[in-house]
Amino acid sequence: MSEQKRKTTQFLVPDSVMASDKGRYDIYPCFKLDAGQIHIGYEQLASYMLKHKTIVIDGYVGVFWDDLCSGLNSYFKKKGIHVRFHDVASALKESSQIDALIEPFLGGNDPIFGTRTSLDILDFFNKQDLEAIVPDPEAQLNIIYGPGAALCQWNAPLVYVDIPKNELQFRMRAKAIANLGAEKPLDNPKEMYKRFYFVDWIVLNKHKQQLANHIDVFVDDQKPQQPMWTKGEAMRTALKEMSQNFFRVRPWFEPGAWGGTWMKDQIPGLSQDVPNYAWSFELITPENGLLLEDDGKILELSFDFLMFQEYENVLGEAAKYFGYEFPIRFDYLDTFDGGNLSIQVHPQQDYFVKEFGENFTQDECYYILDAKEDAKVYLGFKERIEPAKFKNELETSQKRGNVVEIANYVHSMKAEKHDLFLIPNGTIHGSGKNNMVLEISATPYIFTFKLYDWLRVDLDGKPRPINIERGFDNLDFTRTESVIEREFISKPQIINQGKNWKIIHLPTHKEHFYEVYRYEFEDTMEINTNNQCHVLSVVEGTSVMLVTSKGIKQRFNYAETFVVPAACDSYSLINEGELPCKVVKAFVDIGKIQFQRN
């Protein structure tokens, strides 16, 4: 494996944080714990372990297990304690057997897409080898470690070691880690990611769910030389409090081939050693983490833990439809002074379920947070185009590098601040340059079929994958400009107002299972959750103070996304700026779900 530990210019999470200033976007949002809950370093962790004869250390793929064991053992040696470490990986099946096991889920030669696996973590192990891993009676302390360690069923405290998925990917790109059951990293990081997404994360999340209520100690591995940890009970108490009040996930930021300058210029604290920023994962829950804070010390855990423990509190009435899957996604697409997004389409529902094993497809909206004068959005087809001719031009372009005159086929329209463009599955679309798009969507996020990418290469110098066949299997050619202008541009409707406030409905498409509203107010808004989870973003103004029905307060600044769970019941938003504030809200529309299922 590579000696380089992580390949990125993004900063590691700091040792400590201070509260963000009013109006200043906070890239390290935290949920506060009682004092004394977060601990630092191997010494205290090892001291805890020495109170027991056996310890189970389970955790996620991507953890630097050798560093963890070395850090613990250095303390044990100082104390003269004889410790036996047992690597559960010794019970894994041969890598060739695992390759054959997972092959049906990896999509063959497809560079991006596979199918959600039906495997469990136990399928990766030889049962008899697991049973053979037993404590050494000669050792003063026995520790079994690695993903799946709890399968050995030792009667011992459970330590769980987690790694945020953005940090996992930085390690992946450096080839410092390998996939679950693989002997070494794959040469192509995109192939590694595909295996992580469709196999490893599915398997390990199911395992994590089974362990979550039994964790005695939780460890954050993103700083392997200085692990942060807390007791399992403190973690579970924090998750319950979040589920009744609010949470904001830790956003992470990525450059891209079409990326822009808005985030680089407007969000303080980001690394400037990048060509641009294309994405902000504001709320893409399969990959975001949650930060806990104790007197400035911070620890991160995967968002999955919140849903495994508190999905009913979080989702309320929608929990029966989505279970542990958080249904709504918010993210930013920055093309300010950048380039056009690819011309693309997302899979229709039946295709999505059949091909990828997912539950609900990638229905999107573009909310325009900011835009320059020449900004536009590509959406729908021109009238009376010939699909076969369009496909032929796209295929010829892919083979020979010919320019496609997209304007001959794809409708475009001017984009202005606070517009909402509706992009249900099957709709050809793409943001033009000079937009700052708040993408409001169902949670799936990698299922984009690129039809044309303006003949450019990715940041690694290689062409970005094009999916013309898959795209044409899903395109709806009835969505032409007359239909788009009538049904795919949200028409704002004032549904209630008072002296200094308005509630505006931004209707979504009939195929979207979520609705979008905007609150515009000078002073305070009082809001009931009505047993629904609210995803919110401050789209104009300096900042708002959230006050929950439980009396918890938290500031959220311009461009920040936050969530008020269903169990909060009611909350207030207080405008902290001198000018009127605008806050967008998305939530699951139960009536739409029932209509779609009927």
N, C-alpha and C positions, 0 to 999 in steps of 0.2 A: 504494500500500500504506500501511497505518497507520504513523504515526510511533511508536506504542507498540510495543515490541519483543516483549513477552510479557504475556499476560493471565492472571494467577494471583497468589495471595498466597503461594505456596510459594517457599521460599528457593532461590536459585541454589546450586549445589554450592560449598562454601567453598574458599578458596585452599589451605588446608592442614587436616589433621586430626590429632587425637591418639588414641591407643588408648582404647577405651571402658572405663569402670569396670566391675568385676564386678557383674552384675545389672542393668546399665543398658542398655536396648535401644539398639543402634547404628544410626542411620539412614544412616551412611556407611561400610558395611563394605568393607574394602580387602584386596587381595592384595598382599603386599609384594614389591617388586622390589629388586635390588641397587642400591646407591647410584649416583647419577649417570646414571640411565636416563631420567628425565623432565625435559624442558626447558620453559622458560616464555618466551612472548613472541615477537614478530616478528623481533627482531634476530638471535637465534641461528638461527631458521628461514630467514630471508633469507640469512644467511651460508652456510648449508648449500647453498642453491640457487645461490649465486654460484660454486660449484665446478664448475658444469655450464653447458653452452650452451643446453640445453633442459630443461624440466620439465613433467611431466604432473600436474595436480592434479584428481583425480577425487573423487567423494564422493556424499553423500546429499542427497535433497530436503530442504529446510528449512534448509540452511546459509545463512548470510548471506554470499554470495559477494562482494558489493560491498565489504563491510567487510573481508573477508579480503584482497582484492586491494589495497584502499586501505592497509591496514596494512603489507603487504609493500612496496608501491611507495613509501611514505614513507621507508622505510629505503634503498631503491635510489636515490631522489633525493638523499638525504644523501650517498651515496657517488658521485654523479654517474654512475650506471650507466643506460644506455638499455635499458629493458625493454619488450618488446611482449607485451601480454596478449591472448590469443585466447579469446573466449567460445564454447564448444562449442554453446551454445544457438542460435547463428546458423545451425546446421545442422539444427535441429529442423524437423519438418514444421509447416505452419500449424496454429494452435490448433484451427481448425474441422476439419481433417483428423484431428487427434488425438482430438477429441471424438467423431467418427464411429467412429474405431478402437476406442475404449474403451467406447462406448455399450452393446454387448452384455453387458458385465460389471457394469453399474451398477444392475441391477434395476429399470429404468424409474422409476416414481414411488414405489417402496418407499423410505421415508425411512432405512432402516437397512441392508438386506441387498442384496448383489450376489452375484456368482460369481467365484471366484478366476480371475484372468486367465491365458490361455495365451500372452500376448505376451512378447516379449523387448525389451530396451531399444533394440536396433537398429531395431525397428519404429517408434520415435518419430522417427527421423532420416531425412533424405535422404542416401543413400549418397554421391552425387556431391558434395554440399556438405561432407560429412565429409572426403572426399578432397581437397577444395580448401583445407582449413585446413592450411597449411604454415608452417614457421618463416620469419620475416622475416630475410633475410641481413644487413640493415643494423643489426639490433638486437644488443646484446651478450648478451642473454638472452631467450629466447622461453618463455612460459608459456601452456599451454592449460589451461583450468579449467572445472569444472562437471560435473554428473552425466552420465556417458558420455564424458568427455574421453579416456579410454584407447582408445575406439573408433577414434580417429584414428591409432593405432598409431605414434606417434612413438617413436623409439629414445631413451628418456630415463628418468631416475629417476621412480618413481611415488609421489606423495604422495596419501594418501587422507584426506579430511576427513569426519568422522562427527558425528552429532548424536543424543543420546539421545532416544527416542521420547516420553518425557514432556515434555521441553523443546520438541520439535517441535510437540507439541499445544498447549503454552502459546503458542508463536509463531503457530500456526494460529488460535487463538481471538482473538488480537490482530489478525488479518488482516495479519500482517507477512510472511507467506510465501504461496506459491501451490503448487498441485499440479504434478507433473511435466508440462511442456509446456503449462501454462495461462498465459494472459496476465496474469491477476490472481486474487486470492483469490475464492472463492465467497462469496456473502452468508451462507450457512448453514454454520456450522462442522461440523455433523453430516454435511452432504453432502460437505464436504472430507474428513472422516475416512473416510467410506465409500469415497471414491476412493483415499485413501491405503491403506486396508486391502486392498481387493480388486484394486487395480491397481498403484499406485506402489511399495508395499513389496514386492510379489511380484517385480516387474520389477527393482527395484534390488537386492534380496537375491540374485537369480540373478547379476546383474552383479558384486556384491560377492564372491560365492563364487568367481567366475572370477579375480578380482583378488587375493584374500586372500594367496596365497603369494608374490605379486610386489610387495607393498607395501614401499617403502623407508623411508617416513616416515608415521607415523600421527598425525593431528591431531584433537583434541577441540575442537569449535566452540562449546560451550555458553557460553563467555565470549569473544565475538569480539574484544574489545579486548585480551585477554590469553590467546591460545591456549596450550593445553598439548599437548606432542607428545613422541613417542618414536620411536626407530628401529623399523622393521618387525621386525627380528630379535629385539629385546628383547620386543616384543609377542608374537611367536610362541613364544618361550621361556617367557614367563609363562603363556600358554595351555596349553602342554604340562604345566607343573608343576601348574596347576589340575586338569587332566584326570587326574592321578595322585594327587591329594591331597584337595582340597575346593574348593568355591566357595560364596559367598553373593552373590546379586545385590543390587544397590542397590534397596531397596524404594521405592515412591512412593505417595502418599496423596492421596485425592480425596474431597471432600464430595459429598453426594447428598441427594435428596429425603427419604429415610428414615433418613439417617445419625444416628450416635449420639455418645456422649461418652467411651467407653472409651479409644480411642486418643488422643484429645485430652488426657485426664487422665493416662494411664499411660505414654505414649511421650514422653520429653523431647526437646526440640529441634525439635518441629514448630511451624509457624506457628499461632498462636492466632487469627489474623484470618480465621477461617472459621466458618460456622454450625455445622459438625459435621465428622466424618470418617465416610464410609460404607465406603470400600474402602481396603485396603492391598494393593498389588500385590507380595506377598511373593515370588512366583515365578511370574510370567506371562511366560514367556521371550520371546514375540514383541515385548514392549514393555520388558523390563528391560534394564539395562546392567550391566557389570562395572567396578568401580573398581580401578585399579592405584595403588599408593602407593610413593613413594620419598622417604624422609626428610621425611614430612609432606605433600609435594606429591602431588596426586592427579589422575588422568586417567581418563576413562570411555570405554569402547567398548561397542558393542552386543553382546548375548549371542550373536548369530548367528555372530560370528567364532569363538567356542569350538567350536560344533558343526561349522562348515565345516572346521575343522582337525582336531578331535579327537573326532568323534562316536563312533568305535568305542571309544576309551578311556572316554568318558563313559558310554555306554549298555551296553557289553559285549554280552552275548548278545542284548539287545533291539535293537541297532543294525540288524540285518537286517530288522526290521519297521518301524522308524521313521525310519531314515536320519538326515537333518539336523534332523528335528523332535523337539524335546524333548517327551516324551509326557505328563508329569505337571505339574499346576498346584497351587500352594498360594496362597490369598489369604484376607484377612480381610473379613468382613461385620459391621459394627458397628451394632447397633440399640439399644445401651444408652441409655435415655431418649429413643430416637428413635421410629421408626414401623415398621410391618410392611413387609417386602419385598412387591413385587407378587406376586399369584398367577400362576404361570408354569409353562411346560413347555419342555423342550429337544427338539430334533428327533431322530426315530428315524434309525438309521444309513443306511438306503437313501435316505430323503428328504434327509438331510444331504449325501450324496455327489452326488445328482442336482441338487439346487437350488443348492448353494453351492460345489461342486467341492472340498470338503475331504476329508481321508482318514479321519478317525475323529471320532465325534461327542462331544457334551459330557455325558459321564456324570459325575455328581457325588456327593459325600458331604458332610454337615454334621457336623464334629466340634465339639462345644460346648466352647470354651476357657473360657468364663465365662458365667454366667447369673444373673439375678435370680429371686426366688421365683415370679413370675408368668410367666416366659418359656415360650414354646411354639413348636412347629414345625408348620406346615401340611404334610400329606403324605398323598396319596391321596384317594380319594373316600369319601363316606358310602355305606352300602349302599343299593342299589336307587334311586339317583337316576335322573332322566330326562335324558339328555344334551341332547335338543332343548329342554327347558324351561330348562336351565342356559344353553345358548347364547343362547336368546331373551332371558333376563334380562341377560346380559352385553352383548348388542347394544343392548338398550334403554337400559341404563346408559350405554353409550358415546355414544348419540345424545342422550339427554335428561338425563343426569347423575343418574340414579336410583341409590340405594344398593342394592347386592346383599348379601343376607345370606349371606355366604360360608359361615358355619357350617352352613347347610342343605345344602350340597353338598360341602364339603371337610373331610376329617377333620383334626383337630388333636390334639396330645398334648403333655404337659409336657416341657420340655427341661431337663436338668441337666448340670452340668459332667462332661465326659468321655464323654457320650453320643455315639454315631455313628449318624446317620440316613443311609440309603442312597437315592440318587436317580438311578437309571438313566434313560436317555432315555425320553420318553413319560410320565413320572410328574408329575402336578400337585403343586406344592409351593411353599413360600416360608417364610423365617424370620419368626417373629413378633418383636415388639419385645422389648428387654431381653435379647438374646443377643449374645455375642461369638463369631461362628462362624469357625472355621478351615475354609475350604472346600477339600476335597481332591478333585481332579477330573482328568479328561483335559484336555489343554491348551486346546482351543478355549474361548473365553470371551465372545464377543459374541452368541452364537446363543440368545437368550432370547426366547421368545414370551410377552409379557405378556397375560394374559387379563383381569385386573382390577387396578387400581392405586389403589383406595380414593379415587377422585375427586380426587386431588391433582395439583398441577402440579410441574414440575421447578424447579430453582433459577433457571432463566432466565425463569420465569413462564409457560412454555408447557406444555401437556399432554404427558405422556410417551407415545410411540407404543404403541398397543395392537394386538395381532396375533391376533385371535380366529380368523380363518379358518385361518391357518397353525397355530395352536395346536390346533384341533380336527382338523386333518389328522394330528396326531401323538399326541394323548392316548390313553392306554390306560385304558379305563373298567373293565377287569377288576381294576385295582389299588384295591380298596376296603379299608375299615379292617381287616377280618379278615385279608386278605392282607398288608396293611402291617404289622400287629402281628406277624405270623408271619415275614415274609421281608425287611422293609425297615428293621428296627431291629437293628443288629449286636449279637450275643450274645457278649460277651467269653469267651475260652477260654484258661486258663493252659496253655501248651504246654511250659514248662520253668521251673524255679525252683531257687534255691539259698538260702544262709543270708540274704543281704541283697539278693536280686534276684529279679525275675520277668520272663518274656517272655510277653506276652499277645497272642493273635491276636484281631483285631477283624474278623471275616469280612465281606467285601463281597458285593455281589449277583453272581449268575452272569454278568450282562452287563458288569460292570466288568472291565477287563483288568488292573487293579492290585489289590494286597492291602495291608492296613494292619495294622501291629503296634504295640504299645506296650512300651517298656522301662521298668520301674520298679525303681529301685536306690538304695542308700544310698552305695555307694562307687564301683565301677568295673564297666563292662560291656565285654566283649571280643566283637567282632562281625566276621564275615566277609562280604564282599560277594557271594561266590559268583558273580562275574562279572555282577552286577546293580548298577544305579545306585540308591542310597538317597537319598530325599528325607526330611529329618528336621525336626522342630520341637520346641523345648523347651516343653512344655505345663504343667509344674509344676516348681517349684524355682527357685533363683537363677540358676545358670549351670552349664554343663558345659565341660570342657576336652577337645577332640578331639585325639587323638594318632594320626597315620596310620602305616601300616606303613613309610613312608619317613622317619619321624621328625619330620614337620612338626607343629607344635602351633598350635591356634587356639581361643580362647574363644568360646562362643555363649551368649547370655543368654536369659532367659525371654521367650517369644513370638517368638524369632527362628527363621527357616527357613534351613536350609543343606543342601548336597548333598555326599554322598561318592560320587565316580564309581566305576564298576565296576573300573577299573584300580588303584584304591587297594589292592585285595585284602583288607586287614583294617585294623581301627582300634579304638581304645579310646575310651570316653566316661567321663570322671572327674567325679563329682559335686563341685562346689565349694561347695555350700551345706551347712547344718547339718541340713536336713530332707531326706527322700527326694525324688528327682528322677523326673520322668516325661518321656519323649521318644517322640513318635510317629514312625513310619517308614512310608513308602509306597514301593512298588516294583512294577515290571511283573511280572506272573505269566505267564511264557512258556506254561505249560500252558493257561491260560485263552485266550490269543491263538490257540493252535493249535486249541483246541476250538471257538472262535467261527468260525474260518475253515473248519473242517470242516463 
